[in-house]
Amino acid sequence: MTLPTGAIAPVPTPLDDHLRFDSAAQRAHLSWLASERLDGALVLGTNGEFPSFSLAERIFVAETAAAANTRMYLMLGVGSCALSEVTTMLDVAARCGYEAVLCPPPFYFRGAPAGGLTAFFREVLDVSSVPVLLYHIPQVTGVPISEEILDRLEGHQRLAGVKDSSGDPDELARLCGRFHDRAYIVGSDRLVTACLAAGGSGSITAAASVAPRLVNEVHRGDAAQEELDALRGLLEDYGLGPSVKAVLRRAGLGEYATRPPLVGLDPSREEALWKSYCRLVPEEHRPRTLER
């Protein structure tokens, strides 16, 4: 298996002002991230708002990102409560050359027993022809990746690791230790340094979508974690998803509209965010359009 390492961006899925997927904006963003020497990109993760898209739309988004041919490590989010949709996205990942997939638990039936969740994940692992990372984000799904589930899946050859977006240092210690010989990927910008110190493989964090140079520098030890904390704090103040989209919109990469039930920032808040962002990120390191 080729395991993910380094700094990876969970890219938003750009929409035009008619709420249709904007493939040109996606290509522009991926091209800029590659030019900043980011290690990789996650397509259709939480920041990619995957539950807001039909299966057909998700397939098209995945195909378009792979066709951009940025030479970054590409991971595909395959989340769905319907196992048949997950297996379809696994086929897309294999066909399009994704190097790994990220699979959250089915998130509607929050009281599902560990045996049922294990059966779900085991089917995913059995069917997939690419490495699979489990997605631990219990504050969103309401379904943690428990020790019982991991015990039952232990040893599967396609279980590549876990992405931990809990933001909890205790969970970092638990899961990083559990996946010391595979991939532990942290999902919080605030824990990048702690992850690397504990032997983790890398990060998939919101700030990487709008300040990849800074996240790279923290990975290399060339910038302090406190600098990344300041940017993460700003994005959190305005909402991670809306703020990332607002920065990319203000930088001219696309409209980056938002489908209900999620909403974007109103103009005054977007202006305030942009001014604060520009104070933290030098102009030469802000998003720019290389081609549209």
Helices and strands as residue ranges (DSSP letters): E 6-10, H 23-35, E 40-43, G 50-52, H 55-67, E 73-77, H 83-96, E 100-103, H 114-127, E 132-136, H 138-141, H 147-153, E 159-164, H 169-178, E 183-186, G 189-191, H 192-197, E 202-204, G 206-209, H 212-220, H 225-238, H 240-250, H 267-280, G 283-285
